[in-house]
Amino acid sequence: MKLYVGNLSFETTENDLQDLFEQHGKVSEVALMMDRMTGKSRGFAFVTMENKAEADAAMAALNGKEVNGRTLNVNEARAREARPRPHGGNREFTGNRR
């Protein structure tokens, strides 16, 4: 089960999250979102846990917990919404083209 972890301190690392969530069950993946331009954390991550019971336990224990001076938001990750691509391949041109 994939969890969203928000309001992270910019100093929080993937290892910190791994250690924090492993107190509640088996963690299969931690993905800390990084800014492409600066290489710094974007302040949120996704943690995938082996089963729902362990993920629920982690959510209950860690949502609202203070870590590195920030209060965590932990909840079930939602499916990513399809967004139109800016400057995508299907362009419609208007006006006269000669």
C-alpha positions as CSV (number, residue, x, y, z in Angstrom):
1,M,0.0,0.0,0.0
2,K,1.4,3.4,-1.0
3,L,1.3,6.3,1.4
4,Y,1.7,10.0,0.8
5,V,4.0,11.8,3.3
6,G,3.7,15.6,3.2
7,N,5.1,18.6,5.0
8,L,8.6,17.1,5.2
9,S,11.5,19.2,6.3
10,F,13.9,19.8,3.5
11,E,16.6,18.0,5.6
12,T,14.6,14.7,5.8
13,T,16.2,11.9,3.7
14,E,14.9,8.7,2.3
15,N,16.8,6.8,5.0
16,D,15.1,8.9,7.7
17,L,11.7,7.9,6.2
18,Q,12.7,4.3,5.9
19,D,13.8,4.1,9.5
20,L,10.6,6.0,10.7
21,F,8.1,3.8,8.8
22,E,9.9,0.5,9.5
23,Q,8.9,0.9,13.1
24,H,5.4,0.0,11.9
25,G,6.1,-2.7,9.3
26,K,8.0,-3.8,6.2
27,V,8.8,-0.9,3.8
28,S,9.3,-1.9,0.2
29,E,10.0,1.5,-1.3
30,V,10.7,5.1,-0.3
31,A,10.6,7.8,-3.0
32,L,11.5,11.3,-1.8
33,M,10.4,13.8,-4.5
34,M,13.3,16.1,-5.6
35,D,13.2,19.3,-7.6
36,R,14.9,18.7,-11.0
37,M,16.4,22.2,-11.2
38,T,17.8,22.6,-7.6
39,G,18.2,18.9,-6.6
40,K,16.6,19.8,-3.3
41,S,13.6,18.0,-1.7
42,R,10.2,19.2,-2.7
43,G,8.9,18.4,0.8
44,F,6.9,15.2,0.2
45,A,7.5,11.6,-0.5
46,F,5.8,8.3,-1.1
47,V,6.3,5.3,1.1
48,T,5.2,1.8,0.0
49,M,4.5,-0.7,2.7
50,E,4.0,-4.5,2.3
51,N,0.5,-4.7,3.6
52,K,-2.5,-2.6,4.5
53,A,-2.5,-3.4,8.2
54,E,1.1,-2.2,8.6
55,A,0.4,0.9,6.4
56,D,-2.7,1.7,8.5
57,A,-0.6,1.4,11.7
58,A,2.0,3.7,10.3
59,M,-0.6,6.2,9.2
60,A,-2.2,6.3,12.6
61,A,1.1,6.6,14.4
62,L,2.8,9.1,12.1
63,N,0.1,11.5,10.9
64,G,0.5,14.7,12.9
65,K,3.8,13.6,14.4
66,E,6.6,16.2,14.5
67,V,9.8,15.2,12.6
68,N,12.7,17.6,12.1
69,G,10.5,20.5,13.3
70,R,7.6,19.8,10.8
71,T,4.3,18.1,11.5
72,L,3.8,15.2,9.0
73,N,0.8,14.6,6.9
74,V,0.5,10.9,6.2
75,N,-2.4,9.4,4.3
76,E,-3.2,6.9,1.6
77,A,-1.7,8.0,-1.8
78,R,-4.3,8.6,-4.5
79,A,-4.0,7.7,-8.1
80,R,-2.3,10.3,-10.2
81,E,-4.8,12.4,-12.1
82,A,-4.4,12.6,-15.9
83,R,-3.4,16.1,-16.8
84,P,-3.2,17.5,-20.3
85,R,0.4,17.9,-21.4
86,P,1.5,21.5,-22.0
87,H,2.8,21.9,-25.5
88,G,1.7,18.4,-26.3
89,G,1.7,16.7,-29.7
90,N,-1.9,17.4,-30.7
91,R,-1.8,21.0,-31.6
92,E,-4.6,22.8,-33.3
93,F,-3.7,25.8,-35.2
94,T,-6.2,28.6,-35.7
95,G,-6.3,31.4,-38.2
96,N,-5.3,31.4,-41.9
97,R,-2.2,29.4,-42.8
98,R,-1.0,30.1,-46.3
